[in-house]
Amino acid sequence: MSLSDPTRKMSKSDDDPNGCVLLMDDADAVQRKFKRAVTDSGTEIRFDASRPAINNLLEIYHLTTGTSTEKVEAHFAGKGYAQLKGDLAEATIEFLRPIQQRVREITDEQLDEILDQGCDKARQIASATLDRVFSLTGLARGKR
């Protein structure tokens, strides 16, 4: 859910750029976005659907670390929101690191090849679909 409004989905098209973490955000941007993330009133850090902001942050931590919800709650027991946000930022940075590394490794030539392969595959699927449509409708299909 959005970091700035946990009742809305996280989206790159959100008017608030701090509402989402992008796959290629650098460490400073990730830390800044989590520091600004909305929290609920209260001090206890635990999963609670009635507290959507903290629940959202804990869910992101749970998903990026693969840590069970019980262990997440135990880890943050007695700690404050600043600790949660800092640990969450670090977990997210580590989660994104291999993705960002792989993107940086892809050359322009490799990307062109991937796009060409995707285009060829889409063209084959679309052509078969069009052939079926023309056959079912009884319309003649012009030469390609």
N, CA, C and O atoms as a MOPAC input file, in Angstrom:
PM7 MOZYME 1SCF
protein

 N      0.84500 1    -1.17200 1     0.00000 1
 C      0.00000 1     0.00000 1     0.00000 1
 C      0.89500 1     1.24100 1     0.00000 1
 O      2.08600 1     1.15200 1     0.30100 1
 N      0.33500 1     2.36700 1    -0.32900 1
 C      1.08000 1     3.61500 1    -0.42800 1
 C      1.73600 1     3.97300 1     0.89800 1
 O      1.15400 1     3.76900 1     1.96300 1
 N      2.94800 1     4.50700 1     0.82600 1
 C      3.64300 1     4.96000 1     2.02900 1
 C      3.06400 1     6.26100 1     2.55400 1
 O      3.19200 1     6.55900 1     3.74100 1
 N      2.43300 1     7.03600 1     1.69400 1
 C      1.87700 1     8.31600 1     2.11500 1
 C      0.38300 1     8.22300 1     2.44800 1
 O     -0.14700 1     9.07400 1     3.16400 1
 N     -0.28900 1     7.20000 1     1.93400 1
 C     -1.70800 1     6.97700 1     2.24200 1
 C     -1.94700 1     5.47400 1     2.22200 1
 O     -2.26000 1     4.91600 1     1.17000 1
 N     -1.80700 1     4.80700 1     3.36600 1
 C     -1.87600 1     3.34700 1     3.41100 1
 C     -3.24700 1     2.75600 1     3.10100 1
 O     -3.41200 1     1.53600 1     3.13500 1
 N     -4.22300 1     3.59000 1     2.80200 1
 C     -5.52300 1     3.07600 1     2.39200 1
 C     -5.60300 1     2.95700 1     0.87300 1
 O     -6.59500 1     2.46200 1     0.33700 1
 N     -4.55300 1     3.41400 1     0.17400 1
 C     -4.50000 1     3.34900 1    -1.28900 1
 C     -3.34600 1     2.45800 1    -1.72100 1
 O     -2.37200 1     2.28300 1    -0.98900 1
 N     -3.46800 1     1.89600 1    -2.91800 1
 C     -2.41000 1     1.05400 1    -3.44600 1
 C     -1.16700 1     1.88600 1    -3.75700 1
 O     -1.26200 1     3.05100 1    -4.14300 1
 N     -0.02200 1     1.27400 1    -3.58300 1
 C      1.23800 1     1.90700 1    -3.97100 1
 C      1.26600 1     1.95100 1    -5.48900 1
 O      1.02000 1     0.94300 1    -6.15100 1
 N      1.57100 1     3.13600 1    -6.04500 1
 C      1.54100 1     3.27900 1    -7.49300 1
 C      2.57600 1     4.29400 1    -7.94800 1
 O      2.74800 1     5.34200 1    -7.32700 1
 N      3.26200 1     3.97400 1    -9.03500 1
 C      4.23700 1     4.91700 1    -9.58500 1
 C      3.56300 1     6.14900 1   -10.16000 1
 O      4.21600 1     7.17400 1   -10.35700 1
 N      2.24500 1     6.06600 1   -10.43500 1
 C      1.52700 1     7.21800 1   -10.97700 1
 C      0.90300 1     8.08200 1    -9.87400 1
 O      0.16800 1     9.02500 1   -10.16300 1
 N      1.19500 1     7.75900 1    -8.62900 1
 C      0.69000 1     8.53400 1    -7.49400 1
 C      1.20900 1     9.96700 1    -7.59100 1
 O      2.35500 1    10.19300 1    -7.98000 1
 N      0.36200 1    10.92900 1    -7.23700 1
 C      0.77400 1    12.33800 1    -7.25600 1
 C      1.91200 1    12.60100 1    -6.28300 1
 O      2.72600 1    13.49500 1    -6.51200 1
 N      1.97800 1    11.83500 1    -5.20000 1
 C      3.03600 1    11.99300 1    -4.20500 1
 C      4.16700 1    11.02000 1    -4.51900 1
 O      3.98900 1     9.81200 1    -4.36400 1
 N      5.32300 1    11.51200 1    -4.95600 1
 C      6.42100 1    10.60800 1    -5.31400 1
 C      6.96700 1     9.82600 1    -4.12400 1
 O      7.68400 1     8.84200 1    -4.30600 1
 N      6.63100 1    10.25700 1    -2.90100 1
 C      7.08600 1     9.54100 1    -1.71100 1
 C      6.15200 1     8.39200 1    -1.33900 1
 O      6.39300 1     7.69100 1    -0.35600 1
 N      5.09500 1     8.19600 1    -2.11500 1
 C      4.13100 1     7.15600 1    -1.82200 1
 C      4.56900 1     5.76900 1    -2.23500 1
 O      4.01900 1     4.77400 1    -1.76400 1
 N      5.57100 1     5.69500 1    -3.12400 1
 C      5.99800 1     4.37500 1    -3.58200 1
 C      7.51200 1     4.30700 1    -3.70100 1
 O      8.19200 1     5.32000 1    -3.86600 1
 N      8.01500 1     3.09600 1    -3.61300 1
 C      9.42700 1     2.82400 1    -3.82600 1
 C      9.54300 1     2.23100 1    -5.22200 1
 O      8.88500 1     1.24100 1    -5.54300 1
 N     10.37300 1     2.83600 1    -6.03500 1
 C     10.58400 1     2.35500 1    -7.39600 1
 C     11.72300 1     1.34300 1    -7.41900 1
 O     12.63300 1     1.41400 1    -6.59300 1
 N     11.67900 1     0.41200 1    -8.34700 1
 C     12.69900 1    -0.63200 1    -8.40400 1
 C     14.11300 1    -0.08200 1    -8.53700 1
 O     15.06500 1    -0.69700 1    -8.05800 1
 N     14.25500 1     1.06400 1    -9.18100 1
 C     15.59500 1     1.60800 1    -9.39100 1
 C     15.92000 1     2.77600 1    -8.44900 1
 O     16.90100 1     3.48500 1    -8.67400 1
 N     15.12300 1     2.98600 1    -7.41000 1
 C     15.44200 1     4.02300 1    -6.41700 1
 C     16.77300 1     3.69700 1    -5.74800 1
 O     17.02900 1     2.55100 1    -5.37900 1
 N     17.61900 1     4.71800 1    -5.59600 1
 C     18.88400 1     4.49100 1    -4.89500 1
 C     18.63300 1     4.43500 1    -3.38700 1
 O     17.53500 1     4.73100 1    -2.91500 1
 N     19.66700 1     4.05100 1    -2.64600 1
 C     19.53300 1     3.85500 1    -1.19900 1
 C     19.04300 1     5.12100 1    -0.49800 1
 O     18.20700 1     5.04200 1     0.40100 1
 N     19.55000 1     6.27500 1    -0.89700 1
 C     19.12200 1     7.52300 1    -0.25600 1
 C     17.63100 1     7.78300 1    -0.47200 1
 O     16.93300 1     8.20700 1     0.44900 1
 N     17.14700 1     7.52800 1    -1.68400 1
 C     15.72500 1     7.73600 1    -1.97800 1
 C     14.86200 1     6.77800 1    -1.17100 1
 O     13.82100 1     7.17600 1    -0.64600 1
 N     15.27700 1     5.52900 1    -1.06800 1
 C     14.51600 1     4.53800 1    -0.29900 1
 C     14.45500 1     4.95800 1     1.16700 1
 O     13.38600 1     4.93200 1     1.77700 1
 N     15.59100 1     5.34300 1     1.72800 1
 C     15.61500 1     5.77200 1     3.13100 1
 C     14.73700 1     6.99900 1     3.34500 1
 O     13.99500 1     7.06500 1     4.32500 1
 N     14.81200 1     7.95300 1     2.45300 1
 C     14.01200 1     9.17600 1     2.57000 1
 C     12.51500 1     8.85400 1     2.51700 1
 O     11.73600 1     9.39300 1     3.30300 1
 N     12.12000 1     7.98600 1     1.60200 1
 C     10.70200 1     7.64700 1     1.45500 1
 C     10.16800 1     6.93300 1     2.69600 1
 O      9.04900 1     7.20000 1     3.13500 1
 N     10.96100 1     6.03200 1     3.25500 1
 C     10.48600 1     5.34500 1     4.45300 1
 C     10.49600 1     6.25900 1     5.67400 1
 O      9.64000 1     6.12100 1     6.54800 1
 N     11.43600 1     7.18000 1     5.75200 1
 C     11.43100 1     8.13900 1     6.87000 1
 C     10.16800 1     8.98200 1     6.84700 1
 O      9.63900 1     9.34400 1     7.89800 1
 N      9.68300 1     9.29500 1     5.65000 1
 C      8.48200 1    10.13200 1     5.49400 1
 C      7.19200 1     9.32300 1     5.52100 1
 O      6.10500 1     9.90100 1     5.49300 1
 N      7.28900 1     8.01000 1     5.57400 1
 C      6.10000 1     7.16200 1     5.52800 1
 C      5.16000 1     7.49300 1     6.68600 1
 O      5.59000 1     7.77700 1     7.80400 1
 N      3.88600 1     7.44700 1     6.38400 1
 C      2.85000 1     7.73000 1     7.37600 1
 C      2.82300 1     6.60800 1     8.40500 1
 O      2.96500 1     5.43300 1     8.06500 1
 N      2.64000 1     6.98600 1     9.67500 1
 C      2.44600 1     6.00100 1    10.74100 1
 C      1.14400 1     6.32000 1    11.46200 1
 O      0.57900 1     7.40300 1    11.31100 1
 N      0.68500 1     5.36200 1    12.24000 1
 C     -0.53400 1     5.55300 1    13.01300 1
 C     -0.17100 1     6.12200 1    14.37900 1
 O      0.99100 1     6.12200 1    14.78400 1
 N     -1.19200 1     6.60600 1    15.07600 1
 C     -0.93600 1     7.02600 1    16.45100 1
 C     -0.73500 1     5.77000 1    17.29300 1
 O     -1.19500 1     4.68800 1    16.93000 1
 N     -0.06900 1     5.91800 1    18.37900 1
 C      0.24600 1     4.77000 1    19.21400 1
 C      1.72300 1     4.47800 1    19.14500 1
 O      2.45400 1     5.10400 1    18.37700 1
 N      2.16200 1     3.53600 1    19.94100 1
 C      3.58400 1     3.23100 1    19.98900 1
 C      3.89800 1     1.76300 1    19.76000 1
 O      5.03400 1     1.41700 1    19.43700 1
 N      2.91400 1     0.90300 1    19.92200 1
 C      3.15000 1    -0.52800 1    19.78500 1
 C      3.29700 1    -0.90000 1    18.30700 1
 O      2.49600 1    -0.49600 1    17.46400 1
 N      4.33000 1    -1.67000 1    18.02200 1
 C      4.58300 1    -2.09700 1    16.64500 1
 C      4.17300 1    -3.55600 1    16.52700 1
 O      4.89100 1    -4.46200 1    16.95200 1
 N      2.99500 1    -3.76200 1    15.93500 1
 C      2.47400 1    -5.11100 1    15.71900 1
 C      1.49300 1    -5.07800 1    14.54700 1
 O      0.93600 1    -4.03300 1    14.20900 1
 N      1.30000 1    -6.24000 1    13.94400 1
 C      0.33900 1    -6.35200 1    12.85200 1
 C     -1.05500 1    -6.12900 1    13.42000 1
 O     -1.46300 1    -6.78700 1    14.37700 1
 N     -1.77500 1    -5.19800 1    12.82100 1
 C     -3.11400 1    -4.87500 1    13.29600 1
 C     -3.84700 1    -4.19100 1    12.14500 1
 O     -3.51900 1    -3.06500 1    11.77000 1
 N     -4.83900 1    -4.88000 1    11.59000 1
 C     -5.56500 1    -4.34700 1    10.43500 1
 C     -6.25000 1    -3.02000 1    10.73800 1
 O     -6.52800 1    -2.25000 1     9.81800 1
 N     -6.52800 1    -2.74000 1    12.00500 1
 C     -7.17900 1    -1.47000 1    12.35700 1
 C     -6.18500 1    -0.30900 1    12.36100 1
 O     -6.57700 1     0.84600 1    12.52400 1
 N     -4.90400 1    -0.61500 1    12.18100 1
 C     -3.86900 1     0.41900 1    12.09700 1
 C     -3.14900 1     0.25300 1    10.75100 1
 O     -2.05800 1    -0.31400 1    10.69800 1
 N     -3.76000 1     0.74700 1     9.66600 1
 C     -3.27100 1     0.43900 1     8.31800 1
 C     -1.84500 1     0.92400 1     8.03000 1
 O     -1.13000 1     0.27400 1     7.26700 1
 N     -1.42300 1     2.02100 1     8.60300 1
 C     -0.08400 1     2.53700 1     8.28400 1
 C      1.01200 1     1.62100 1     8.83600 1
 O      1.92900 1     1.24000 1     8.10700 1
 N      0.92100 1     1.27300 1    10.10500 1
 C      1.92900 1     0.38300 1    10.70300 1
 C      1.81500 1    -1.00900 1    10.09600 1
 O      2.82600 1    -1.65200 1     9.81600 1
 N      0.60100 1    -1.46900 1     9.89600 1
 C      0.38300 1    -2.77200 1     9.28000 1
 C      1.06100 1    -2.82900 1     7.90700 1
 O      1.67700 1    -3.83500 1     7.55600 1
 N      0.94400 1    -1.75700 1     7.14100 1
 C      1.55600 1    -1.66600 1     5.81600 1
 C      3.07500 1    -1.78300 1     5.91200 1
 O      3.68700 1    -2.56100 1     5.17900 1
 N      3.67900 1    -1.02000 1     6.80400 1
 C      5.13800 1    -1.04900 1     6.94400 1
 C      5.61400 1    -2.42300 1     7.40300 1
 O      6.62100 1    -2.93200 1     6.91000 1
 N      4.89300 1    -3.02000 1     8.34200 1
 C      5.27100 1    -4.35200 1     8.81300 1
 C      5.10700 1    -5.39200 1     7.71000 1
 O      5.92200 1    -6.30700 1     7.59500 1
 N      4.07700 1    -5.26000 1     6.91100 1
 C      3.85200 1    -6.19500 1     5.80800 1
 C      4.98300 1    -6.09100 1     4.77600 1
 O      5.45200 1    -7.10700 1     4.26200 1
 N      5.40900 1    -4.88600 1     4.48000 1
 C      6.52500 1    -4.70600 1     3.54100 1
 C      7.78800 1    -5.33700 1     4.12100 1
 O      8.52800 1    -6.01100 1     3.40500 1
 N      8.03700 1    -5.12500 1     5.40200 1
 C      9.21500 1    -5.71900 1     6.05500 1
 C      9.12100 1    -7.25000 1     5.99700 1
 O     10.09100 1    -7.92400 1     5.65100 1
 N      7.96800 1    -7.77800 1     6.33200 1
 C      7.73300 1    -9.22400 1     6.30000 1
 C      8.02700 1    -9.78500 1     4.90300 1
 O      8.68900 1   -10.81500 1     4.77800 1
 N      7.54500 1    -9.12000 1     3.86500 1
 C      7.71300 1    -9.60400 1     2.49300 1
 C      9.14300 1    -9.44700 1     1.97700 1
 O      9.64600 1   -10.32200 1     1.27300 1
 N      9.79600 1    -8.34100 1     2.32100 1
 C     11.15500 1    -8.12800 1     1.80300 1
 C     12.20400 1    -8.96400 1     2.53000 1
 O     13.26700 1    -9.24500 1     1.97600 1
 N     11.91000 1    -9.36200 1     3.76500 1
 C     12.89200 1   -10.14900 1     4.51900 1
 C     12.56200 1   -11.63300 1     4.54500 1
 O     13.43500 1   -12.46100 1     4.80400 1
 N     11.29800 1   -11.97300 1     4.27600 1
 C     10.89400 1   -13.36900 1     4.37400 1
 C     10.76300 1   -13.83000 1     5.81900 1
 O     10.69400 1   -15.03000 1     6.08700 1
 N     10.72900 1   -12.88800 1     6.74200 1
 C     10.62500 1   -13.19300 1     8.16300 1
 C      9.15400 1   -13.40600 1     8.52400 1
 O      8.28200 1   -12.68600 1     8.03700 1
 N      8.88400 1   -14.38900 1     9.37100 1
 C      7.50000 1   -14.64500 1     9.76600 1
 C      6.93500 1   -13.43600 1    10.51300 1
 O      7.68000 1   -12.64300 1    11.08900 1
 N      5.61500 1   -13.31300 1    10.49300 1
 C      4.98400 1   -12.18100 1    11.16800 1
 C      5.27800 1   -12.19500 1    12.66600 1
 O      5.44100 1   -11.14000 1    13.27900 1
 N      5.34700 1   -13.37800 1    13.24900 1
 C      5.65100 1   -13.48400 1    14.67500 1
 C      7.05700 1   -12.96000 1    14.97300 1
 O      7.26500 1   -12.23400 1    15.94500 1
 N      8.00700 1   -13.33300 1    14.13500 1
 C      9.38700 1   -12.87900 1    14.33900 1
 C      9.53000 1   -11.38600 1    14.06700 1
 O     10.32800 1   -10.71100 1    14.71900 1
 N      8.76300 1   -10.86500 1    13.11000 1
 C      8.78100 1    -9.42500 1    12.83700 1
 C      8.30800 1    -8.67500 1    14.07200 1
 O      8.95100 1    -7.71800 1    14.50400 1
 N      7.19000 1    -9.10300 1    14.64100 1
 C      6.67400 1    -8.44300 1    15.84000 1
 C      7.66700 1    -8.54500 1    16.99600 1
 O      7.87000 1    -7.57500 1    17.72600 1
 N      8.27900 1    -9.70400 1    17.16300 1
 C      9.26400 1    -9.88900 1    18.23900 1
 C     10.47000 1    -8.97700 1    18.01800 1
 O     10.99400 1    -8.39800 1    18.97000 1
 N     10.90600 1    -8.85200 1    16.77800 1
 C     12.06700 1    -8.01200 1    16.46000 1
 C     11.81800 1    -6.54700 1    16.83000 1
 O     12.72600 1    -5.85900 1    17.29700 1
 N     10.59800 1    -6.07900 1    16.62200 1
 C     10.30000 1    -4.67000 1    16.86600 1
 C      9.64500 1    -4.40700 1    18.23000 1
 O      9.30400 1    -3.26600 1    18.54000 1
 N      9.47300 1    -5.43400 1    19.02900 1
 C      8.87100 1    -5.25000 1    20.35900 1
 C      9.70500 1    -4.26700 1    21.17500 1
 O     10.91500 1    -4.43500 1    21.32700 1
 N      9.04400 1    -3.24500 1    21.69300 1
 C      9.71100 1    -2.25700 1    22.53300 1
 C     10.51200 1    -1.22100 1    21.76300 1
 O     11.14000 1    -0.35800 1    22.37500 1
 N     10.50800 1    -1.28200 1    20.46000 1
 C     11.25100 1    -0.32600 1    19.64300 1
 C     10.28600 1     0.71500 1    19.09600 1
 O      9.07000 1     0.52200 1    19.12300 1
 N     10.82800 1     1.80700 1    18.60400 1
 C     10.00400 1     2.89200 1    18.08700 1
 C      9.86100 1     2.86200 1    16.57500 1
 O     10.45900 1     2.03900 1    15.88200 1
 N      9.04300 1     3.79300 1    16.08800 1
 C      8.78700 1     3.88100 1    14.65300 1
 C     10.05200 1     4.21400 1    13.85900 1
 O     10.21000 1     3.75100 1    12.73000 1
 N     10.94300 1     5.00300 1    14.43100 1
 C     12.18800 1     5.34200 1    13.72700 1
 C     13.00800 1     4.08700 1    13.45300 1
 O     13.58800 1     3.94300 1    12.37700 1
 N     13.05500 1     3.18200 1    14.42300 1
 C     13.76800 1     1.91100 1    14.24700 1
 C     13.10900 1     1.08100 1    13.15300 1
 O     13.79400 1     0.52100 1    12.29800 1
 N     11.78500 1     1.00100 1    13.17900 1
 C     11.04200 1     0.26300 1    12.15700 1
 C     11.34200 1     0.81800 1    10.77500 1
 O     11.65300 1     0.06300 1     9.85300 1
 N     11.25100 1     2.12200 1    10.62700 1
 C     11.46900 1     2.74000 1     9.32000 1
 C     12.90400 1     2.54700 1     8.84000 1
 O     13.13300 1     2.29700 1     7.65600 1
 N     13.86600 1     2.66000 1     9.74400 1
 C     15.26700 1     2.46300 1     9.37200 1
 C     15.54200 1     1.03500 1     8.94700 1
 O     16.17600 1     0.79700 1     7.91900 1
 N     15.06100 1     0.07500 1     9.74500 1
 C     15.25500 1    -1.33300 1     9.40700 1
 C     14.53300 1    -1.69300 1     8.11200 1
 O     15.03700 1    -2.47200 1     7.30300 1
 N     13.35900 1    -1.12200 1     7.92800 1
 C     12.58600 1    -1.38000 1     6.71000 1
 C     13.30700 1    -0.83300 1     5.48400 1
 O     13.35300 1    -1.48800 1     4.44200 1
 N     13.86400 1     0.35400 1     5.60700 1
 C     14.62100 1     0.92700 1     4.49200 1
 C     15.80200 1     0.02300 1     4.12900 1
 O     16.03400 1    -0.26000 1     2.95400 1
 N     16.53900 1    -0.42400 1     5.13700 1
 C     17.69500 1    -1.29500 1     4.88000 1
 C     17.25900 1    -2.61900 1     4.24500 1
 O     17.91100 1    -3.10600 1     3.32100 1
 N     16.17000 1    -3.19500 1     4.73300 1
 C     15.67200 1    -4.45700 1     4.16500 1
 C     15.26400 1    -4.26600 1     2.70800 1
 O     15.52100 1    -5.12600 1     1.86600 1
 N     14.63100 1    -3.14400 1     2.42000 1
 C     14.18200 1    -2.87300 1     1.05100 1
 C     15.37300 1    -2.64200 1     0.12900 1
 O     15.38800 1    -3.12600 1    -1.00300 1
 N     16.36100 1    -1.90900 1     0.60700 1
 C     17.57500 1    -1.67400 1    -0.18700 1
 C     18.23600 1    -3.00400 1    -0.53100 1
 O     18.64500 1    -3.21600 1    -1.67200 1
 N     18.34200 1    -3.89200 1     0.43900 1
 C     18.95300 1    -5.21000 1     0.19900 1
 C     18.09000 1    -6.05400 1    -0.74100 1
 O     18.61700 1    -6.79300 1    -1.57200 1
 N     16.78200 1    -5.94900 1    -0.61300 1
 C     15.86400 1    -6.67600 1    -1.47700 1
 C     16.00500 1    -6.21600 1    -2.92500 1
 O     15.96100 1    -7.03600 1    -3.84200 1
 N     16.17400 1    -4.91300 1    -3.13500 1
 C     16.26600 1    -4.35300 1    -4.48400 1
 C     17.64900 1    -4.51700 1    -5.11700 1
 O     17.77900 1    -4.47000 1    -6.34000 1
 N     18.66700 1    -4.70600 1    -4.30400 1
 C     20.04400 1    -4.74500 1    -4.80300 1
 C     20.24700 1    -5.71000 1    -5.97000 1
 O     20.77900 1    -5.28100 1    -6.99400 1
 N     19.85600 1    -6.99100 1    -5.88600 1
 C     20.10200 1    -7.89100 1    -7.03500 1
 C     19.30700 1    -7.50800 1    -8.27700 1
 O     19.78000 1    -7.70100 1    -9.39700 1
 N     18.12200 1    -6.97500 1    -8.09500 1
 C     17.31400 1    -6.53600 1    -9.24000 1
 C     18.01800 1    -5.38000 1    -9.94400 1
 O     18.16300 1    -5.38300 1   -11.16600 1
 N     18.45300 1    -4.39600 1    -9.16700 1
 C     19.13300 1    -3.23500 1    -9.73400 1
 C     20.43700 1    -3.64500 1   -10.40700 1
 O     20.78200 1    -3.12000 1   -11.46500 1
 N     21.16100 1    -4.58100 1    -9.79900 1
 C     22.41500 1    -5.06000 1   -10.38000 1
 C     22.15300 1    -5.71500 1   -11.73200 1
 O     22.87900 1    -5.46900 1   -12.69600 1
 N     21.12700 1    -6.53900 1   -11.80400 1
 C     20.80900 1    -7.22800 1   -13.06100 1
 C     20.41600 1    -6.23300 1   -14.14400 1
 O     20.81900 1    -6.38400 1   -15.29700 1
 N     19.64200 1    -5.23100 1   -13.79100 1
 C     19.24000 1    -4.20800 1   -14.77100 1
 C     20.47900 1    -3.49100 1   -15.30800 1
 O     20.57900 1    -3.23500 1   -16.50800 1
 N     21.40700 1    -3.17200 1   -14.43300 1
 C     22.62600 1    -2.46800 1   -14.85800 1
 C     23.50600 1    -3.33000 1   -15.76100 1
 O     24.25500 1    -2.80800 1   -16.58600 1
 N     23.41200 1    -4.65200 1   -15.60200 1
 C     24.23900 1    -5.56500 1   -16.39100 1
 C     23.72600 1    -5.74200 1   -17.81800 1
 O     24.48700 1    -6.13300 1   -18.70300 1
 N     22.46200 1    -5.46200 1   -18.04900 1
 C     21.88100 1    -5.66500 1   -19.37400 1
 C     22.37500 1    -4.56100 1   -20.31900 1
 O     22.19500 1    -3.37100 1   -20.05800 1
 N     22.99500 1    -4.98200 1   -21.40700 1
 C     23.50400 1    -4.02200 1   -22.39100 1
 C     22.37900 1    -3.59800 1   -23.33300 1
 O     21.33000 1    -4.23900 1   -23.39300 1
 N     22.60900 1    -2.52400 1   -24.05700 1
 C     21.62600 1    -2.06100 1   -25.03800 1
 C     21.36100 1    -3.13800 1   -26.08300 1
 O     20.22400 1    -3.31600 1   -26.51900 1
 N     22.41300 1    -3.85800 1   -26.48500 1
 C     22.25800 1    -4.90900 1   -27.48300 1
 C     21.39100 1    -6.04400 1   -26.93500 1
 O     20.52400 1    -6.56300 1   -27.63900 1
 N     21.62700 1    -6.42700 1   -25.68100 1
 C     20.82100 1    -7.47900 1   -25.06400 1
 C     19.36300 1    -7.04000 1   -24.95000 1
 O     18.45000 1    -7.82900 1   -25.19700 1
 N     19.15400 1    -5.79800 1   -24.57900 1
 C     17.79500 1    -5.28400 1   -24.45800 1
 C     17.09300 1    -5.29200 1   -25.81200 1
 O     15.92700 1    -5.67500 1   -25.90900 1
 N     17.80200 1    -4.86900 1   -26.85700 1
 C     17.22500 1    -4.90500 1   -28.20600 1
 C     16.85000 1    -6.33500 1   -28.59900 1
 O     15.80000 1    -6.56500 1   -29.19900 1
 N     17.71500 1    -7.29100 1   -28.25800 1
 C     17.44900 1    -8.69500 1   -28.58200 1
 C     16.21400 1    -9.20200 1   -27.81400 1
 O     15.36900 1    -9.89500 1   -28.38000 1
 N     16.12000 1    -8.85700 1   -26.54100 1
 C     14.96800 1    -9.25900 1   -25.72600 1
 C     13.68400 1    -8.66400 1   -26.30800 1
 O     12.66900 1    -9.35200 1   -26.41800 1
 N     13.73300 1    -7.39600 1   -26.67500 1
 C     12.55900 1    -6.73600 1   -27.25200 1
 C     12.17700 1    -7.34900 1   -28.59300 1
 O     10.99300 1    -7.52600 1   -28.87700 1
 N     13.17100 1    -7.67600 1   -29.42300 1
 C     12.90300 1    -8.31600 1   -30.72100 1
 C     12.25700 1    -9.68600 1   -30.53100 1
 O     11.31900 1   -10.03500 1   -31.24700 1
 N     12.75600 1   -10.46100 1   -29.57000 1
 C     12.18000 1   -11.77600 1   -29.29400 1
 C     10.73100 1   -11.64400 1   -28.82100 1
 O      9.86300 1   -12.41100 1   -29.23700 1
 N     10.48000 1   -10.67200 1   -27.95700 1
 C      9.12700 1   -10.43000 1   -27.47900 1
 C      8.19800 1   -10.01600 1   -28.60100 1
 O      7.04200 1   -10.43600 1   -28.65200 1
 N      8.70800 1    -9.19000 1   -29.49900 1
 C      7.92600 1    -8.73600 1   -30.65400 1
 C      7.58000 1    -9.91200 1   -31.55600 1
 O      6.43900 1   -10.04400 1   -31.99800 1
 N      8.56300 1   -10.76700 1   -31.82800 1
 C      8.32800 1   -11.94300 1   -32.67200 1
 C      7.28200 1   -12.86400 1   -32.04300 1
 O      6.39000 1   -13.35900 1   -32.73200 1
 N      7.39300 1   -13.08800 1   -30.74800 1
 C      6.45000 1   -13.95400 1   -30.05200 1
 C      5.04300 1   -13.35400 1   -30.08400 1
 O      4.06800 1   -14.06200 1   -30.33500 1
 N      4.94300 1   -12.05800 1   -29.83300 1
 C      3.63700 1   -11.38700 1   -29.87000 1
 C      3.04700 1   -11.43500 1   -31.26900 1
 O      1.84100 1   -11.62700 1   -31.42400 1
 N      3.87400 1   -11.26400 1   -32.28400 1
 C      3.40700 1   -11.29700 1   -33.67100 1
 C      2.85400 1   -12.67800 1   -34.01500 1
 O      1.81900 1   -12.77700 1   -34.67500 1
 N      3.52600 1   -13.75000 1   -33.57800 1
 C      3.05300 1   -15.11000 1   -33.83300 1
 C      1.69500 1   -15.35800 1   -33.17200 1
 O      0.78800 1   -15.91900 1   -33.78600 1
 N      1.56900 1   -14.93500 1   -31.92100 1
 C      0.30900 1   -15.12500 1   -31.18900 1
 C     -0.80200 1   -14.31900 1   -31.84300 1
 O     -1.90700 1   -14.82400 1   -32.03800 1
 N     -0.51500 1   -13.07300 1   -32.18100 1
 C     -1.52600 1   -12.20700 1   -32.79700 1
 C     -1.93100 1   -12.73600 1   -34.16800 1
 O     -3.10700 1   -12.68800 1   -34.52800 1
 N     -0.98500 1   -13.23000 1   -34.92000 1
 C     -1.27600 1   -13.75300 1   -36.25400 1
 C     -2.19700 1   -14.96400 1   -36.16800 1
 O     -3.15200 1   -15.07900 1   -36.93600 1
 N     -1.90900 1   -15.86900 1   -35.22800 1
 C     -2.75900 1   -17.04700 1   -35.06100 1
 C     -4.17100 1   -16.63300 1   -34.62300 1
 O     -5.16100 1   -17.20500 1   -35.07800 1
 N     -4.24800 1   -15.66000 1   -33.75900 1
 C     -5.55500 1   -15.16400 1   -33.30200 1
 C     -6.31900 1   -14.53800 1   -34.46200 1
 O     -7.50900 1   -14.79900 1   -34.63500 1
 N     -5.64700 1   -13.72200 1   -35.24900 1
 C     -6.30600 1   -13.09500 1   -36.40000 1
 C     -6.75800 1   -14.13500 1   -37.42100 1
 O     -7.84400 1   -14.02100 1   -37.98800 1
 N     -5.92700 1   -15.14600 1   -37.65500 1
 C     -6.31500 1   -16.21100 1   -38.58800 1
 C     -7.60100 1   -16.88100 1   -38.11200 1
 O     -8.49600 1   -17.15800 1   -38.91000 1
 N     -7.68500 1   -17.13600 1   -36.82500 1
 C     -8.88200 1   -17.77200 1   -36.25100 1
 C    -10.09300 1   -16.84800 1   -36.38200 1
 O    -11.18100 1   -17.30900 1   -36.73000 1
 N     -9.92400 1   -15.57100 1   -36.11100 1
 C    -11.02600 1   -14.60300 1   -36.22000 1
 C    -11.53000 1   -14.54600 1   -37.65100 1
 O    -12.73600 1   -14.60900 1   -37.89200 1
 N    -10.61300 1   -14.42600 1   -38.60000 1
 C    -11.02100 1   -14.36400 1   -40.00800 1
 C    -11.72300 1   -15.65000 1   -40.42200 1
 O    -12.69900 1   -15.61000 1   -41.17200 1
 N    -11.23700 1   -16.78400 1   -39.94100 1
 C    -11.86300 1   -18.06800 1   -40.27900 1
 C    -13.27000 1   -18.15400 1   -39.69700 1
 O    -14.20200 1   -18.56800 1   -40.38700 1
 N    -13.42600 1   -17.77300 1   -38.46100 1
 C    -14.72700 1   -17.85900 1   -37.79600 1
 C    -15.74000 1   -16.86600 1   -38.36100 1
 O    -16.93900 1   -17.14300 1   -38.38300 1
 N    -15.26200 1   -15.72200 1   -38.81200 1
 C    -16.18600 1   -14.70100 1   -39.34700 1
 C    -16.41600 1   -14.88400 1   -40.83300 1
 O    -17.31000 1   -14.24600 1   -41.38800 1
 N    -15.64800 1   -15.72700 1   -41.49500 1
 C    -15.81200 1   -15.94900 1   -42.91600 1
 C    -15.25700 1   -14.82800 1   -43.77300 1
 O    -15.54100 1   -14.75800 1   -44.96900 1
 N    -14.48100 1   -13.96500 1   -43.18000 1
 C    -13.88100 1   -12.87200 1   -43.93000 1
 C    -12.56500 1   -13.33800 1   -44.54300 1
 O    -11.87500 1   -14.19300 1   -43.98700 1
 N    -12.23200 1   -12.77100 1   -45.68400 1
 C    -10.96200 1   -13.09700 1   -46.32300 1
 C     -9.86600 1   -12.27800 1   -45.68200 1
 O    -10.05300 1   -11.11400 1   -45.32500 1
 N     -8.74200 1   -12.90200 1   -45.54800 1
 C     -7.60900 1   -12.18900 1   -44.94300 1
 C     -6.63800 1   -11.83900 1   -46.04100 1
 O     -6.23100 1   -12.68900 1   -46.83300 1
 N     -6.26500 1   -10.54400 1   -46.07800 1
 C     -5.30900 1   -10.07900 1   -47.08800 1
 C     -3.91700 1   -10.59500 1   -46.78900 1
 O     -3.63200 1   -11.08500 1   -45.69600 1
 N     -3.07700 1   -10.47600 1   -47.76800 1
 C     -1.69300 1   -10.91900 1   -47.57900 1
 C     -0.96600 1   -10.00000 1   -46.63300 1
 O     -1.20300 1    -8.79300 1   -46.59300 1
 N     -0.07800 1   -10.60100 1   -45.87400 1
 C      0.69900 1    -9.82200 1   -44.91000 1
 C      1.97600 1    -9.41000 1   -45.49600 1
 O      2.77200 1    -8.74300 1   -44.83500 1

